[in-house]
Amino acid sequence: MLSVVIPSYNRCESMIQLLSDVYDQKDATFEVIVVDDRSTDDSVKEIKKQFPAVRVFVNAVNSGPSVTRNRGIKEAIGEIIVGFDSDVTVPDKFCLKKIVEEFKNFPHIDALAFRLLQPDQTTDDFARWWHPLDCRAFSKQKFLTDYFSGTGYAFVKAKIEEAGAFPEYLYMHYEEVILALCAIDNGQMIQYTPSIEVVHHEGQVSRRTEIKAFYKHRNQLLLAYLHYPVFKALKYVLPRTAKAFLDSITNNSVKSYFKALRSAPQVVKDHSLKRAPIKRKTLKILNSYRKATVSKP
């Protein structure tokens, strides 16, 4: 059985469309869980009204995507978690069936990263292509990856829990990057699977400017400190810190830049986080992903 987990926040119209697509799925047994992150619109009311079968949970306070997704995963009864963001549509009526078949055909795989398309349903969502291989050459090919997007993914529930689930200390942004890294360090395998597609409509996010100016840089610092060996951490964070500073000058967000620098150690302190650098073996695996070759379509 599949558990479809959808975080929801102030996207009533797109949520209704997504749920319509999910309930149009063929040849699959599934439940649907929506966790609302304290929306101020009519999302919860309309979801309950139009889709009474949906299991709806509402956070006590606005807590961010990681907490919201984790709550849905905890409540799920399916063996496989299928995650969609609320601003996607699923035109393929056999999407869930394909997910089940993929895990059956490749039992060594623990997670699937879906192909993300722009609203024209043809062009890849380049902004969310953070995979180790070039999008133009490999978007239609299957390969092992160190990334998945919360926009569309599937995980064996037991495995996502073993990897620690989504890191809640981040609030938002980079949560998939860190979870994927922890999963691979735990011996798990994530497969980019282009036959499973969702369409991303990129709904408006009220905190988009804050994400770029504050959360992105802060969470890069946390990723480097908590999960990378010293040399790798420095190699990763120094050029990104320099770029973030230059961007802050260009975008008139210098205050956010320094706020991020101060916030990162405070998050570590507040959450009693300890460094847990990934294994040397994991670094080799990650490097091998970037050197992989796949036959062109």
Protein Blocks (a to p, Z undefined) as FASTA:
>chain_A
ZZdddddehilklmmmmmmmmmmpghiacddddddehiablmlmmmmmmmmmbccdddfb
debjklmmmmmmmmpmbfbdcdddfkbccfblklmmmmmmmmmmmmmbcbdcdddddfko
maccfklmcbfbdfklmmmpccddfbdcfkbccddfklmmmnopaafklopghklmmmmm
mmmmnopacdddfkbccddehiadfklmmmmmmmmmmmmmmmmmmmpcfklmmmmmmmmm
mmmmmmmmmnopmmmmmmmmmmmmmmmmmnopacddddfklmmmmmmmmmpccddZZ
